[in-house]
Amino acid sequence: MPNLSSALSQAVQAEIQNHDPLWVIRDICQELHKSRATVLRLRQSGEFPRPIVIGKHPSWRRSAVLAFLASKERDDPVLVAQTETTTSCTVEVA
């Protein structure tokens, strides 16, 4: 049985090779051209991918957000078209 250190090392190496960065809400707002409130509403409605919570801070895999956007593009092209005209994200400073 491999030890925890080697398993962790392999997981880190796999993550580096896959390079699927974590996005915070600010990154998502910028990418989707949606407000913070809109992203949070999508999250609470269950439409948005579940976040990875580190401490109190939710983060999302870039691939999950892009997959969500692609599915929305298929289901609702108007919503995606609106992403180009929505105002920028406002971020709370703690």
C-alpha positions, 0 to 999 in steps of 0.5 A: 500500500503506498504511503500518504506522501507518495499518493499526495505527490502523485495527485499533485503531479497529476493536477500539474499535468492537467492544469485545471486551475481553480477560479474564484467568483471574481474570475467567473464574473469576468469570464461570464461577464455576469455580476456577482449576484447573478453567479450567486443566484445560479449557484443557489438555484443549483444550476451552477457547478458545485464549488470546492470550498477551501476554508470559507472561500468557494472556488470552481474548476475552470473546466466545470465553469466552461462546461456549464457555459457550453451547456447553457449555450446549447440550452439557452443561446440568449443567456449566453449572448447576454454575457457579452453585454452584462456589466462587470463584476463587483467584488466584496472586500473582507 
